[in-house]
Amino acid sequence: MTIVTKDPHAWFVTEGEDGTQTIYNNETLGNDYPFAFQVNFSDTPTPQTNTVTLYNLSKEHKDFYHRKQHCYVAFNWGKEKKILAEGYISKIDMTQHDGVTDTQVIRFTEGNDYSNVKARKLKVNKTKKVNKYKTQKVKEKDHMKKTWKHWTTVETYKRGPKKGQKYLKHHRRPVEKLVKGKVKNKRVKYRGTKTVQVNKTFRKGTSYKKLIQGIAAQSGIKISKLDLAKNPTLKKNFTAKGKPLTLIKNLLKKTGSKMTYVKGKLEIVNPKGMKRTWFEIDDKDLIQPPSYNEDNSDDDDGKGTWEITVPLVPEITVNVGVLMNSKYLKGRFYVKAGQHSSDGENPQTQCSLVSM
């Protein structure tokens, strides 16, 4: 394959409340507006931050940009748009002046960052029987109440030293009186249902693919591609606890797969799978000879990476297969990380390759 480097087109498109603003360059009269960009891609599960550098913007065009606006960078050797990355503006740097050129750097983060999705998203509603109480009006029974009737009489002593004197004598007798029952508020117990939130549970025998899909759906995480190297099943019931993205990352360790962002979309892929897009690169495509980098994580079994630089190829991104047919390097590789970049005139793709 020889990369055809004719008729370059570049777009930076931003959507705002007042419409869409497009920075467009195809190096022709009326559309010759070069701008620089750096678009990163990596097999890590963290959204990449990209930059676009614009020159000599008018105040009207500069004031259009705000944080959290949706945007994308596209490039192609031809008129058809091929998106390199899309996401949301995260920072707008201060305009820099050098006396001749005004430079405006805009940073955007690709896709949606799900690292802040709370653990409570994995809670589901469940009903259970509980004791409940209610207050109701209750009339007491009518009952007879014993009271005493009191009265006095004037009597005369009939004997003793006070014989013949008058005195006041007190009398009483019991009286039964009907008392009407009062209406009172009474607390009454009864059995009712209560809705509680519990962590979502997956049954024994559920496949890891169904498990990951269930966690993602429950927490609102959108996975555009799900390709597992291994798909074991649960040996016992599994209760989903913790932040959803962290939980999915831990589950992927048992599947031999990786989570990554590809052009702003979250994907889970089999890094060693042969079912992928392939590109052949030969010496005519290489801008410089490949270099070997021994520094690498344990994720790739201690393999180092080969660094190559070619004219910008929009289709090259994470996990794309590369058939190297150069006198310096031959074999099958896949892309681990890299960057599409342009200073306004020299669009290039630099990528790190891991052998398969």
Secondary structure as the mmCIF struct_conf table of DSSP 4:
data_model
#
loop_
_struct_conf.conf_type_id
_struct_conf.id
_struct_conf.beg_label_comp_id
_struct_conf.beg_label_asym_id
_struct_conf.beg_label_seq_id
_struct_conf.end_label_comp_id
_struct_conf.end_label_asym_id
_struct_conf.end_label_seq_id
BEND BEND1 ASP A 7 ASP A 7
STRN STRN1 PRO A 8 GLY A 16
TURN_TY1_P TURN_TY1_P1 GLU A 17 ASP A 18
STRN STRN2 GLY A 19 ASN A 25
BEND BEND2 GLU A 27 THR A 28
TURN_TY1_P TURN_TY1_P2 LEU A 29 GLY A 30
STRN STRN3 ALA A 36 SER A 42
BEND BEND3 ASP A 43 THR A 46
HELX_LH_PP_P HELX_LH_PP_P1 PRO A 47 GLN A 48
STRN STRN4 THR A 49 TYR A 55
BEND BEND4 ASN A 56 ASN A 56
HELX_RH_AL_P HELX_RH_AL_P1 LYS A 59 LYS A 62
TURN_TY1_P TURN_TY1_P3 ASP A 63 PHE A 64
TURN_TY1_P TURN_TY1_P4 ARG A 67 LYS A 68
STRN STRN5 HIS A 70 TRP A 77
BEND BEND5 GLY A 78 GLU A 80
STRN STRN6 ILE A 83 ILE A 92
HELX_LH_PP_P HELX_LH_PP_P2 ASP A 93 THR A 95
STRN STRN7 GLN A 96 HIS A 97
BEND BEND6 GLY A 99 VAL A 100
STRN STRN8 ASP A 102 GLU A 110
BEND BEND7 GLY A 111 GLY A 111
TURN_TY1_P TURN_TY1_P5 SER A 115 ASN A 116
HELX_RH_3T_P HELX_RH_3T_P1 ALA A 119 LEU A 122
STRN STRN9 LYS A 123 LYS A 139
HELX_LH_PP_P HELX_LH_PP_P3 GLU A 140 ASP A 142
STRN STRN10 HIS A 143 THR A 156
BEND BEND8 ARG A 159 GLY A 160
TURN_TY1_P TURN_TY1_P6 PRO A 161 GLY A 164
STRN STRN11 LYS A 166 VAL A 179
HELX_LH_PP_P HELX_LH_PP_P4 LYS A 180 LYS A 182
STRN STRN12 VAL A 183 ASN A 199
STRN STRN13 THR A 201 PHE A 202
TURN_TY1_P TURN_TY1_P7 LYS A 204 GLY A 205
STRN STRN14 SER A 207 SER A 207
HELX_RH_AL_P HELX_RH_AL_P2 TYR A 208 SER A 219
TURN_TY1_P TURN_TY1_P8 GLY A 220 GLY A 220
BEND BEND9 SER A 224 SER A 224
STRN STRN15 LYS A 225 LEU A 226
BEND BEND10 ALA A 229 ALA A 229
STRN STRN16 THR A 233 THR A 233
BEND BEND11 LYS A 235 LYS A 236
STRN STRN17 PHE A 238 THR A 239
BEND BEND12 GLY A 242 GLY A 242
HELX_RH_AL_P HELX_RH_AL_P3 PRO A 244 LEU A 252
TURN_TY1_P TURN_TY1_P9 LYS A 253 GLY A 256
STRN STRN18 LYS A 258 VAL A 262
TURN_TY1_P TURN_TY1_P10 LYS A 263 GLY A 264
STRN STRN19 LYS A 265 VAL A 269
TURN_TY1_P TURN_TY1_P11 PRO A 271 LYS A 272
BEND BEND13 MET A 274 MET A 274
BEND BEND14 ARG A 276 ARG A 276
STRN STRN20 TRP A 278 ASP A 282
TURN_TY1_P TURN_TY1_P12 ASP A 283 ASP A 285
BEND BEND15 ILE A 287 ILE A 287
STRN STRN21 GLN A 288 ASN A 293
HELX_RH_3T_P HELX_RH_3T_P2 ASP A 298 ASP A 300
TURN_TY1_P TURN_TY1_P13 ASP A 301 GLY A 302
STRN STRN22 THR A 305 PRO A 311
TURN_TY1_P TURN_TY1_P14 PRO A 314 GLU A 315
TURN_TY1_P TURN_TY1_P15 VAL A 318 ASN A 319
STRN STRN23 GLY A 321 ASN A 325
BEND BEND16 SER A 326 TYR A 328
STRN STRN24 LYS A 330 SER A 342
BEND BEND17 ASP A 343 GLU A 345
STRN STRN25 GLN A 348 SER A 355
#
